[in-house]
């Protein structure tokens, strides 16, 4: 294969691919249907022309038959008047006209047969055009539905060009939003730690931050205590219990001390030694 042949093949393949990419089957079907309608119109026009020619031949035959009948009448009149020569001349002309009439009749038969053939061809072509039109509309509707389904599927899958651009834009927006959120969080942490100074003059030192946290914790505890009181689990009963336990403990302790002081000994009977300042334990 020569270089020029290879170049020609490459060019044809590229052109074919380009045509396939821009070709719309619906437009091709409409164009084919238009061409078939034009062909049907030509066939009908041909039928009309043949019918017109046939009609002209019929009119010519009628005119020649009228002339032939007139010559026959004249020849009879000439014989009645004893003019045999005139009668012979009239019959001679009538014979010539009869030959023309026979030729025209043959043409009429041929034109009539051609007209019938063209009429039958026009009817068959009309049926084919009607069938093609129905099929064309069906193919166009199927192609349109398939195209819409393909576009919807590509849009949902995200592989279409339009939705691909939208998806990339959404992804970029999400990335920028996440970056800004991370940056804002990092700046807040640096401000709280004191690594950065707040230029607005509202920066807090460590003591103030600790006080704020304590105030926040105290507020949480108060809110929790209030909720417990509302639910009947508050600390109102707890101080009474603690108060009763404390009284009992102190009473027991007083009795124990009194017994110990009165007897001067411990519960096991051992003597207690008074504590003196300066002595060891």
TITOR-846425 format. One record per atom (N, C-alpha, C): residue in three letters; x, y, z. Coordinates in steps of 0.05 Angstrom, whole numbers, padded with zeros to 5 digits, always signed. Atoms other than C-alpha are relative to their C-alpha. Example, Ala and Ser with C-alpha at 12.3 -4.5 7.8 and 13.67 -1.06 7.14 Angstrom:
BEGIN
ALA+00018-00024+00000;ALA+00246-00090+00156;ALA+00018+00024+00000;SER-00016-00024-00001;SER+00273-00021+00143;SER-00015+00022+00014;
end
This chain:
BEGIN
UNK+00017-00024+00000;UNK+00000+00000+00000;UNK+00018+00025+00000;UNK-00017-00024+00002;UNK+00029+00067-00021;UNK-00008+00020+00022;UNK+00005-00020-00020;UNK+00033+00128+00022;UNK-00025+00016-00006;UNK+00024-00015+00007;UNK-00022+00164-00016;UNK-00025-00016+00006;UNK+00023+00017-00007;UNK-00069+00105-00008;UNK-00005+00000+00030;UNK+00003-00001-00029;UNK-00056+00104+00067;UNK-00011+00027+00009;UNK+00011-00027-00007;UNK-00068+00179+00071;UNK-00029+00002-00007;UNK+00028-00001+00008;UNK-00132+00172+00032;UNK-00018-00017+00019;UNK+00015+00017-00019;UNK-00156+00115+00078;UNK-00003+00014+00027;UNK+00001-00014-00026;UNK-00139+00155+00140;UNK-00019+00024-00001;UNK+00018-00023+00003;UNK-00175+00216+00114;UNK-00029-00009-00002;UNK+00028+00010+00002;UNK-00237+00176+00095;UNK-00010-00010+00027;UNK+00008+00010-00027;UNK-00238+00142+00164;UNK-00006+00023+00019;UNK+00005-00023-00017;UNK-00232+00209+00199;UNK-00025+00014-00008;UNK+00024-00013+00009;UNK-00286+00239+00156;UNK-00025-00016+00007;UNK+00023+00017-00007;UNK-00332+00180+00168;UNK-00006+00002+00030;UNK+00005-00003-00028;UNK-00322+00185+00243;UNK-00012+00027+00007;UNK+00011-00027-00005;UNK-00335+00260+00242;UNK-00030+00001-00009;UNK+00028+00000+00009;UNK-00399+00248+00201;UNK-00018-00015+00019;UNK+00016+00015-00019;UNK-00422+00195+00249;UNK-00006+00015+00026;UNK+00004-00015-00025;UNK-00413+00242+00308;UNK-00020+00022-00003;UNK+00019-00023+00004;UNK-00454+00298+00277;UNK-00026-00009-00013;UNK+00024+00010+00014;UNK-00506+00254+00242;UNK-00022-00005+00021;UNK+00024+00005-00016;UNK-00576+00253+00272;UNK-00018-00019-00016;UNK+00017+00019+00015;UNK-00616+00191+00251;UNK-00027+00011-00007;UNK+00027-00011+00006;UNK-00681+00229+00256;UNK+00001+00019-00024;UNK-00002-00018+00024;UNK-00658+00282+00206;UNK+00005-00017-00025;UNK-00004+00017+00023;UNK-00633+00227+00160;UNK-00026-00013-00009;UNK+00025+00012+00007;UNK-00700+00192+00162;UNK-00019+00020-00012;UNK+00017-00021+00011;UNK-00737+00257+00149;UNK+00009+00007-00029;UNK-00011-00007+00027;UNK-00691+00271+00089;UNK-00008-00023-00019;UNK+00008+00023+00017;UNK-00704+00200+00061;UNK-00029+00001-00007;UNK+00029-00002+00005;UNK-00778+00209+00069;UNK-00007+00023-00019;UNK+00004-00022+00019;UNK-00775+00276+00033;UNK+00008-00008-00028;UNK-00008+00010+00027;UNK-00738+00243-00025;UNK-00020-00019-00011;UNK+00021+00019+00009;UNK-00790+00188-00029;UNK-00025+00016-00009;UNK+00023-00017+00008;UNK-00845+00241-00031;UNK+00006+00013-00027;UNK-00007-00012+00026;UNK-00808+00276-00088;UNK-00002-00020-00023;UNK+00002+00021+00021;UNK-00802+00210-00126;UNK-00029-00007-00006;UNK+00028+00006+00004;UNK-00876+00196-00115;UNK-00013+00022-00016;UNK+00011-00022+00015;UNK-00892+00265-00141;UNK+00008-00001-00029;UNK-00009+00003+00028;UNK-00851+00252-00204;UNK-00017-00022-00014;UNK+00016+00021+00012;UNK-00888+00187-00216;UNK-00028+00009-00006;UNK+00027-00010+00004;UNK-00955+00221-00207;UNK+00000+00020-00024;UNK-00001-00019+00022;UNK-00933+00276-00254;UNK+00002-00015-00027;UNK-00002+00017+00025;UNK-00913+00222-00305;UNK-00027-00012-00007;UNK+00026+00011+00006;UNK-00981+00190-00299;UNK-00018+00021-00012;UNK+00016-00022+00011;UNK-01014+00257-00311;UNK+00009+00007-00028;UNK-00009-00006+00027;UNK-00970+00270-00372;UNK-00009-00021-00020;UNK+00009+00021+00018;UNK-00986+00202-00402;UNK-00030+00002-00004;UNK+00029-00002+00004;UNK-01060+00212-00389;UNK-00007+00023-00018;UNK+00005-00023+00017;UNK-01056+00280-00422;UNK+00005-00007-00030;UNK-00007+00008+00027;UNK-01022+00250-00483;UNK-00022-00019-00011;UNK+00021+00018+00008;UNK-01074+00195-00486;UNK-00025+00015-00008;UNK+00024-00016+00006;UNK-01129+00246-00484;UNK+00003+00015-00026;UNK-00005-00014+00026;UNK-01098+00286-00541;UNK-00003-00019-00024;UNK+00003+00020+00021;UNK-01094+00223-00583;UNK-00029-00006-00005;UNK+00029+00005+00003;UNK-01167+00209-00569;UNK-00014+00023-00015;UNK+00012-00023+00014;UNK-01186+00280-00591;UNK+00008+00000-00030;UNK-00009+00001+00028;UNK-01144+00272-00655;UNK-00016-00022-00015;UNK+00015+00021+00013;UNK-01178+00206-00670;UNK-00029+00008-00005;UNK+00027-00009+00004;UNK-01246+00237-00660;UNK-00002+00020-00023;UNK+00000-00020+00022;UNK-01229+00295-00707;UNK+00004-00014-00027;UNK-00005+00014+00025;UNK-01202+00248-00761;UNK-00024-00017-00007;UNK+00024+00015+00007;UNK-01263+00204-00755;UNK-00022+00018-00010;UNK+00020-00019+00011;UNK-01307+00265-00765;UNK+00007+00007-00028;UNK-00008-00007+00028;UNK-01267+00284-00827;UNK-00005-00024-00019;UNK+00005+00023+00016;UNK-01271+00213-00852;UNK-00030-00003-00007;UNK+00029+00002+00005;UNK-01346+00212-00844;UNK-00009+00022-00019;UNK+00008-00022+00018;UNK-01352+00279-00879;UNK+00008-00006-00029;UNK-00010+00007+00027;UNK-01310+00254-00939;UNK-00018-00022-00012;UNK+00017+00021+00010;UNK-01354+00193-00944;UNK-00027+00012-00009;UNK+00025-00013+00008;UNK-01416+00237-00946;UNK+00004+00015-00026;UNK-00005-00015+00025;UNK-01384+00281-01000;UNK+00003-00019-00024;UNK-00003+00019+00022;UNK-01365+00221-01042;UNK-00028-00011-00009;UNK+00027+00008+00007;UNK-01438+00197-01040;UNK-00014+00021-00015;UNK+00014-00022+00014;UNK-01463+00265-01060;UNK+00012+00004-00028;UNK-00012-00003+00026;UNK-01413+00268-01117;UNK-00010-00022-00019;UNK+00011+00021+00017;UNK-01437+00200-01144;UNK-00029+00006-00008;UNK+00027-00006+00006;UNK-01508+00223-01140;UNK-00002+00022-00021;UNK+00000-00021+00020;UNK-01490+00284-01182;UNK+00016-00009-00025;UNK-00014+00010+00024;UNK-01451+00241-01232;UNK+00029+00008-00001;UNK-00028-00007-00001;UNK-01383+00265-01210;UNK+00015-00022+00013;UNK-00014+00023-00011;UNK-01347+00200-01203;UNK+00029+00007+00007;UNK-00027-00008-00007;UNK-01279+00234-01203;UNK+00001+00013+00027;UNK+00000-00012-00027;UNK-01297+00275-01143;UNK-00005-00021+00021;UNK+00005+00021-00019;UNK-01324+00215-01109;UNK+00025-00017+00005;UNK-00025+00016-00003;UNK-01260+00176-01122;UNK+00020+00016+00017;UNK-00019-00017-00015;UNK-01218+00235-01095;UNK-00007+00001+00030;UNK+00009-00001-00028;UNK-01260+00239-01032;UNK+00006-00027+00014;UNK-00005+00026-00012;UNK-01253+00164-01021;UNK+00030-00004+00005;UNK-00029+00002-00003;UNK-01177+00169-01031;UNK+00009+00015+00025;UNK-00007-00015-00025;UNK-01171+00223-00977;UNK-00010-00014+00025;UNK+00011+00014-00023;UNK-01216+00183-00932;UNK+00017-00024+00007;UNK-00018+00023-00004;UNK-01169+00123-00940;UNK+00025+00009+00015;UNK-00023-00010-00014;UNK-01110+00166-00919;UNK-00006+00007+00029;UNK+00008-00006-00027;UNK-01147+00191-00859;UNK-00004-00026+00017;UNK+00004+00024-00015;UNK-01165+00120-00840;UNK+00026-00013+00009;UNK-00026+00010-00008;UNK-01092+00100-00840;UNK+00011+00016+00024;UNK-00008-00017-00023;UNK-01077+00159-00793;UNK-00015-00008+00025;UNK+00017+00008-00023;UNK-01135+00138-00749;UNK+00010-00026+00012;UNK-00009+00026-00010;UNK-01108+00067-00743;UNK+00026+00004+00015;UNK-00026-00005-00014;UNK-01038+00094-00724;UNK-00005+00013+00027;UNK+00007-00014-00025;UNK-01068+00140-00672;UNK-00013-00019+00021;UNK+00012+00020-00018;UNK-01109+00083-00643;UNK+00021-00018+00013;UNK-00022+00016-00012;UNK-01046+00042-00634;UNK+00015+00016+00021;UNK-00013-00017-00020;UNK-01013+00100-00599;UNK-00017+00003+00025;UNK+00018-00002-00022;UNK-01074+00107-00556;UNK+00001-00025+00018;UNK-00002+00025-00016;UNK-01070+00034-00535;UNK+00026-00001+00016;UNK-00025-00001-00014;UNK-00997+00042-00518;UNK+00001+00019+00023;UNK+00001-00020-00022;UNK-01008+00105-00478;UNK-00018-00009+00022;UNK+00018+00010-00021;UNK-01066+00072-00442;UNK+00013-00021+00017;UNK-00015+00020-00015;UNK-01022+00013-00423;UNK+00021+00012+00017;UNK-00021-00014-00016;UNK-00966+00059-00400;UNK-00013+00015+00023;UNK+00014-00014-00022;UNK-01016+00099-00360;UNK-00008-00020+00022;UNK+00008+00020-00020;UNK-01041+00036-00325;UNK+00025-00009+00016;UNK-00024+00008-00014;UNK-00969+00015-00309;UNK+00009+00021+00020;UNK-00008-00022-00017;UNK-00952+00083-00281;UNK-00019+00004+00024;UNK+00020-00002-00021;UNK-01016+00085-00241;UNK+00005-00021+00021;UNK-00005+00022-00019;UNK-01001+00017-00210;UNK+00026+00005+00015;UNK-00025-00007-00013;UNK-00929+00039-00196;UNK-00003+00022+00021;UNK+00005-00022-00019;UNK-00954+00103-00163;UNK-00014-00011+00025;UNK+00014+00011-00023;UNK-01001+00063-00119;UNK+00019-00016+00018;UNK-00019+00016-00016;UNK-00946+00015-00098;UNK+00020+00018+00015;UNK-00018-00019-00012;UNK-00899+00073-00085;UNK-00013+00015+00023;UNK+00015-00014-00022;UNK-00953+00108-00044;UNK-00002-00018+00024;UNK+00001+00018-00023;UNK-00961+00046-00001;UNK+00027-00002+00014;UNK-00026+00002-00013;UNK-00886+00041+00010;UNK+00007+00026+00015;UNK-00005-00025-00013;UNK-00882+00115+00027;UNK-00015+00002+00026;UNK+00016+00000-00024;UNK-00938+00108+00077;UNK+00012-00019+00021;UNK-00012+00018-00019;UNK-00905+00047+00108;UNK+00026+00011+00011;UNK-00025-00012-00009;UNK-00838+00083+00111;UNK-00005+00023+00020;UNK+00007-00022-00018;UNK-00871+00143+00144;UNK-00007-00011+00028;UNK+00007+00012-00026;UNK-00900+00099+00199;UNK+00024-00010+00014;UNK-00025+00010-00012;UNK-00834+00064+00210;UNK+00018+00022+00008;UNK-00017-00023-00006;UNK-00798+00130+00208;UNK-00008+00013+00027;UNK+00010-00013-00025;UNK-00841+00160+00263;UNK+00005-00018+00024;UNK-00006+00019-00022;UNK-00833+00096+00305;UNK+00029+00001+00007;UNK-00029+00000-00006;UNK-00757+00097+00298;UNK+00007+00027+00013;UNK-00006-00026-00012;UNK-00755+00172+00314;UNK-00008+00001+00029;UNK+00009+00001-00028;UNK-00797+00162+00376;UNK+00017-00017+00018;UNK-00017+00018-00016;UNK-00755+00103+00399;UNK+00028+00012+00004;UNK-00026-00013-00002;UNK-00690+00141+00385;UNK-00001+00023+00021;UNK+00002-00022-00018;UNK-00715+00202+00423;UNK-00002-00010+00029;UNK+00003+00011-00027;UNK-00736+00159+00483;UNK+00027-00011+00009;UNK-00026+00012-00007;UNK-00669+00122+00482;UNK+00020+00022+00007;UNK-00018-00022-00005;UNK-00632+00188+00478;UNK-00005+00013+00027;UNK+00008-00012-00026;UNK-00671+00217+00537;UNK+00008-00018+00023;UNK-00007+00019-00021;UNK-00660+00153+00577;UNK+00031+00000+00005;UNK-00029+00000-00002;UNK-00585+00155+00562;UNK+00009+00026+00015;UNK-00008-00025-00013;UNK-00580+00228+00583;UNK-00007-00001+00030;UNK+00007+00002-00028;UNK-00618+00214+00648;UNK+00019-00018+00015;UNK-00018+00019-00013;UNK-00574+00154+00663;UNK+00027+00012+00004;UNK-00026-00013-00002;UNK-00511+00194+00649;UNK+00000+00021+00021;UNK+00002-00021-00020;UNK-00536+00250+00692;UNK+00000-00011+00028;UNK+00000+00013-00026;UNK-00551+00204+00751;UNK+00026-00012+00007;UNK-00026+00013-00005;UNK-00485+00168+00743;UNK+00023+00021+00002;UNK-00021-00021-00002;UNK-00447+00234+00737;UNK+00021+00000-00022;UNK-00020+00002+00021;UNK-00411+00217+00673;UNK-00006+00019-00024;UNK+00006-00019+00021;UNK-00446+00268+00629;UNK+00018+00025+00004;UNK-00018-00024+00000;UNK-00407+00332+00611;UNK-00012+00021+00019;UNK+00012-00021-00016;UNK-00458+00379+00643;UNK+00001-00007+00030;UNK+00000+00008-00028;UNK-00466+00340+00707;UNK+00028-00004+00011;UNK-00027+00002-00009;UNK-00392+00326+00709;UNK+00011+00027+00009;UNK-00009-00027-00008;UNK-00378+00401+00711;UNK-00013+00008+00026;UNK+00014-00007-00025;UNK-00431+00410+00765;UNK+00012-00015+00023;UNK-00012+00016-00021;UNK-00401+00353+00805;UNK+00027+00011+00009;UNK-00026-00011-00007;UNK-00332+00383+00801;UNK-00003+00026+00015;UNK+00005-00025-00014;UNK-00359+00451+00822;UNK-00009-00005+00029;UNK+00009+00007-00027;UNK-00394+00420+00882;UNK+00023-00010+00017;UNK-00023+00011-00015;UNK-00331+00382+00901;UNK+00019+00022+00008;UNK-00018-00022-00006;UNK-00289+00445+00897;UNK-00012+00017+00023;UNK+00013-00016-00021;UNK-00340+00483+00940;UNK+00002-00015+00027;UNK-00002+00015-00025;UNK-00340+00427+00992;UNK+00029+00000+00011;UNK-00028+00000-00008;UNK-00264+00425+00993;UNK+00007+00028+00012;UNK-00006-00027-00011;UNK-00260+00501+01003;UNK-00014+00004+00027;UNK+00014-00003-00025;UNK-00313+00499+01057;UNK+00014-00015+00023;UNK-00014+00015-00021;UNK-00276+00444+01095;UNK+00027+00013+00007;UNK-00025-00014-00006;UNK-00211+00482+01088;UNK-00004+00025+00017;UNK+00006-00023-00016;UNK-00242+00546+01115;UNK-00008-00007+00028;UNK+00007+00009-00027;UNK-00273+00508+01173;UNK+00024-00008+00016;UNK-00024+00009-00014;UNK-00207+00476+01190;UNK+00017+00024+00008;UNK-00016-00023-00006;UNK-00172+00543+01186;UNK-00012+00016+00023;UNK+00013-00015-00021;UNK-00224+00577+01230;UNK+00004-00015+00027;UNK-00005+00015-00025;UNK-00217+00521+01282;UNK+00028+00002+00010;UNK-00028-00002-00008;UNK-00142+00525+01281;UNK+00006+00028+00012;UNK-00004-00027-00010;UNK-00144+00601+01291;UNK-00012+00003+00028;UNK+00013-00001-00027;UNK-00193+00593+01350;UNK+00017-00013+00021;UNK-00017+00014-00019;UNK-00147+00542+01383;UNK+00025+00017+00006;UNK-00024-00017-00005;UNK-00087+00588+01374;UNK-00007+00024+00017;UNK+00009-00023-00016;UNK-00126+00647+01403;UNK-00004-00009+00029;UNK+00005+00009-00027;UNK-00148+00606+01463;UNK+00026-00007+00015;UNK-00025+00007-00013;UNK-00078+00580+01476;UNK+00019+00024+00004;UNK-00016-00023-00003;UNK-00049+00650+01471;UNK+00023+00002-00019;UNK-00021-00001+00020;UNK-00004+00634+01413;UNK-00004+00023-00019;UNK+00006-00023+00016;UNK-00039+00689+01374;UNK-00014+00021+00016;UNK+00013-00022-00014;UNK-00061+00757+01398;UNK-00024+00009-00016;UNK+00024-00011+00013;UNK-00130+00783+01384;UNK+00003+00030-00004;UNK-00005-00028+00006;UNK-00120+00850+01349;UNK-00024+00018+00008;UNK+00023-00016-00008;UNK-00191+00872+01370;UNK+00002+00008+00029;UNK-00004-00008-00028;UNK-00166+00878+01442;UNK-00017-00015+00019;UNK+00017+00016-00017;UNK-00213+00826+01470;UNK+00012-00027+00007;UNK-00013+00025-00006;UNK-00161+00773+01482;UNK-00001-00006+00030;UNK+00002+00009-00028;UNK-00164+00733+01548;UNK+00026-00013+00008;UNK-00024+00014-00010;UNK-00106+00711+01591;UNK-00009-00026+00012;UNK+00005+00027-00010;UNK-00101+00643+01625;UNK-00019+00002+00024;UNK+00017-00002-00024;UNK-00133+00667+01691;UNK-00029+00005-00008;UNK+00027-00006+00008;UNK-00192+00697+01656;UNK-00014-00024-00013;UNK+00011+00024+00013;UNK-00201+00634+01614;UNK-00008-00020+00021;UNK+00006+00019-00021;UNK-00199+00591+01677;UNK-00025+00009+00015;UNK+00024-00010-00013;UNK-00250+00636+01711;UNK-00025-00005-00017;UNK+00023+00004+00018;UNK-00296+00631+01651;UNK-00008-00029+00000;UNK+00006+00029-00001;UNK-00291+00555+01652;UNK-00014-00007+00026;UNK+00012+00006-00026;UNK-00307+00553+01726;UNK-00029+00011+00001;UNK+00027-00011+00001;UNK-00367+00599+01716;UNK-00018-00017-00017;UNK+00016+00018+00017;UNK-00391+00554+01660;UNK-00007-00026+00014;UNK+00005+00025-00015;UNK-00383+00492+01704;UNK-00020+00004+00022;UNK+00019-00006-00021;UNK-00420+00525+01761;UNK-00028+00003-00011;UNK+00026-00003+00012;UNK-00477+00544+01715;UNK-00011-00027-00008;UNK+00009+00027+00008;UNK-00481+00472+01690;UNK-00010-00015+00025;UNK+00008+00014-00025;UNK-00483+00445+01762;UNK-00027+00011+00011;UNK+00025-00011-00009;UNK-00538+00494+01781;UNK-00024-00009-00017;UNK+00021+00009+00018;UNK-00579+00475+01720;UNK-00006-00029+00005;UNK+00004+00028-00006;UNK-00569+00401+01736;UNK-00016-00003+00026;UNK+00014+00002-00026;UNK-00592+00412+01809;UNK-00029+00009-00003;UNK+00027-00009+00004;UNK-00653+00450+01785;UNK-00016-00021-00014;UNK+00014+00021+00014;UNK-00672+00394+01738;UNK-00006-00024+00019;UNK+00005+00021-00019;UNK-00664+00343+01794;UNK-00023+00007+00019;UNK+00022-00008-00018;UNK-00710+00383+01840;UNK-00026-00002-00015;UNK+00025+00003+00015;UNK-00762+00385+01785;UNK-00008-00028-00003;UNK+00006+00028+00003;UNK-00758+00310+01777;UNK-00003-00014+00027;UNK+00003+00012-00026;UNK-00761+00298+01853;UNK+00025-00014+00010;UNK-00025+00013-00007;UNK-00689+00276+01857;UNK+00020+00021+00010;UNK-00018-00022-00007;UNK-00661+00341+01884;UNK+00014-00007+00026;UNK-00017+00004-00024;UNK-00614+00349+01944;UNK-00014+00011+00025;UNK+00014-00010-00024;UNK-00670+00374+01991;UNK-00001-00021+00022;UNK+00001+00021-00021;UNK-00675+00306+02026;UNK+00028-00007+00009;UNK-00027+00008-00007;UNK-00600+00296+02026;UNK+00010+00015+00024;UNK-00010-00013-00024;UNK-00584+00351+02077;UNK-00014-00010+00026;UNK+00013+00010-00024;UNK-00637+00324+02125;UNK+00012-00026+00009;UNK-00012+00026-00007;UNK-00608+00254+02122;UNK+00028+00005+00012;UNK-00027-00006-00010;UNK-00538+00282+02131;UNK-00002+00013+00028;UNK+00003-00013-00026;UNK-00564+00325+02189;UNK-00006-00021+00021;UNK+00007+00020-00019;UNK-00596+00265+02224;UNK+00024-00018+00006;UNK-00024+00017-00004;UNK-00534+00222+02215;UNK+00020+00015+00017;UNK-00020-00016-00015;UNK-00491+00278+02242;UNK-00008+00002+00029;UNK+00009-00002-00028;UNK-00534+00286+02305;UNK+00004-00026+00014;UNK-00004+00026-00013;UNK-00533+00212+02319;UNK+00029-00006+00006;UNK-00029+00005-00004;UNK-00459+00209+02311;UNK+00011+00017+00023;UNK-00010-00017-00021;UNK-00447+00268+02356;UNK-00011-00010+00027;UNK+00011+00010-00025;UNK-00494+00239+02409;UNK+00014-00025+00009;UNK-00015+00024-00007;UNK-00459+00173+02407;UNK+00027+00007+00010;UNK-00027-00008-00008;UNK-00393+00207+02411;UNK+00000+00013+00027;UNK+00001-00013-00026;UNK-00416+00249+02471;UNK-00004-00021+00022;UNK+00004+00021-00020;UNK-00441+00188+02508;UNK+00025-00016+00004;UNK-00025+00015-00002;UNK-00377+00152+02494;UNK+00020+00016+00016;UNK-00019-00017-00014;UNK-00337+00211+02517;UNK-00007+00002+00029;UNK+00008-00003-00028;UNK-00379+00219+02579;UNK+00006-00025+00016;UNK-00006+00025-00014;UNK-00371+00146+02597;UNK+00029-00002+00006;UNK-00029+00002-00004;UNK-00298+00151+02586;UNK+00009+00020+00021;UNK-00009-00020-00019;UNK-00293+00214+02627;UNK-00009-00008+00028;UNK+00010+00007-00027;UNK-00336+00187+02684;UNK+00016-00023+00012;UNK-00014+00023-00010;UNK-00300+00122+02691;UNK+00029+00004+00000;UNK-00029-00005+00001;UNK-00233+00149+02672;UNK+00015-00022-00014;UNK-00012+00022+00015;UNK-00221+00089+02630;UNK-00014-00004-00026;UNK+00011+00005+00026;UNK-00235+00065+02561;UNK-00020-00022+00002;UNK+00020+00020+00000;UNK-00287+00016+02541;UNK+00010-00027+00008;UNK-00012+00026-00008;UNK-00240-00043+02553;UNK+00011+00000+00027;UNK-00008+00000-00028;UNK-00225-00020+02624;UNK+00028+00011+00004;UNK-00027-00011-00004;UNK-00156+00009+02612;UNK-00001+00028+00008;UNK-00001-00027-00011;UNK-00137+00073+02647;UNK+00011+00018-00022;UNK-00009-00019+00020;UNK-00130+00134+02604;UNK+00019+00019+00013;UNK-00020-00019-00009;UNK-00071+00180+02612;UNK-00007+00027-00010;UNK+00005-00028+00009;UNK-00082+00255+02611;UNK+00023+00009-00017;UNK-00020-00010+00019;UNK-00047+00291+02556;UNK+00013+00024+00013;UNK-00015-00022-00011;UNK+00007+00337+02579;UNK+00016+00013-00023;UNK-00015-00015+00021;UNK+00038+00391+02537;UNK+00029-00004+00004;UNK-00028+00004-00001;UNK+00108+00377+02520;UNK+00007-00029-00002;UNK-00006+00028+00002;UNK+00102+00302+02523;UNK-00006-00010-00028;UNK+00004+00012+00027;UNK+00105+00259+02464;UNK-00026-00014-00002;UNK+00025+00013+00005;UNK+00047+00224+02434;UNK+00001-00028+00013;
end
